């Protein structure tokens, strides 16, 4: 184990990392408990107004027109064709809301027609919140079972704690910064679980391999070696993903703004957790070489004894 000293001592800083993680998780949970999330129109309900332009409009200009007219919380997106635009308003429905929106959009002499105006109730939003929460819990449960079957229960607990850590901190930042939480953000959280799990599985696979291959060294040293061996892969994967997400955030438009922010935060936090949180949990649970040695089958031992003279 002489080469261990030349590598980054990740687990030597595990107490500092654990303290940082606990602080961020507590702050996130506190914000979620007392401040809550700012739910978008997908969850809170509101008014949908579909309009049809003669030529494809600039969505940013449409958004600015409506904002200037006093519509504060809204989303504007194409709906099918480039000339069809769907406007979502936070305000309640009225018989005149469609005509009011059309009047604002026609102020510059643009040829635009009203296609429909309807209300999406809060009951739909409540159902989405429940289904989304159940989806996250189900995903974590499936991950726990999968990792336990593929590796070992201690690895399973480490993976689930790391994933919960990522989701809680991502939600906490959305709560602290009062960013809108809509269906795209919920989809990003599920994507974060998949991304972080993939990273954690790669590390866990190397840890298991080294526990079986390396005859000397403590659990802390073996986990350190495993983290260093997978570090370049982790950095390259995270860096390329982050670059794509930054491009999505800058040029993707309003509709995927929340998605790109949530996924960007999740990837950064997930990269950290796959190194520190999962390994920290493994050491806290006392993982050892004995946990990963394949048990000898009794039937085979019996057969070998029968062959002896």
Beta strands, then each sheet from edge to edge (+ up, - down):
strand 1: 38-39
strand 2: 46-53
strand 3: 74-78
strand 4: 84-89
strand 5: 112-120
strand 6: 180-181
sheet 1: 1+ 6+
sheet 2: 3+ 4- 2+ 5-
end
